[in-house]
Amino acid sequence: MGTRSTYRIIEKYNEEENQLALVYVQYDGYPEGHPADIAKWLSEGTVVNGFNPSTPTLAFNGAGCLAARMIGHLKQDRIGNVYLHAFKDRGNADEDYMYDIIVDQVNTSIKMIAYDSDNTIIFEGSVQEFANKYHKQTV
């Protein structure tokens, strides 16, 4: 049996928040699994507003671009494991963990909040802080 999880990708502009995508992942959703890898990957990127030839290779032109790239990164052109769900399904898919990826359009920053199956916050901070805490360092 897998460790189920969902990611809610949220665009924040000033005080307004828009839910853009709910991504369900069947396996390895514990913090040290794919969430740590996603946090590390996101922390290596940059949120931008517009792009040109000098834009870094790993850049997200706003929250919608980040959502699309993140889904592709998780999916890796494989069948199964990663699915888009309706927002109403959040917390109803027997998730062991739930994650919010909040893209602040004004400050061009990415925040991550992690919840356990009881909807208790177990982490809140930047994606870099999440990666530092949970990503396994390879030698």
Buried (B, 14 or more C-beta within 10 A) or exposed (E): EEBBBBBBBBBBEEEEBEEBBBBBBBBBBBBEBBBBBBBBBBBEBBBBEEEEEEEEEEBBBBBBBBBBBBBEBBBEEEEEBBBEBEEEBBEEBEBBBBBBBBBBBEEEBBBBBBBBEEEEEEBBBBBBBBBBBBBEEEE
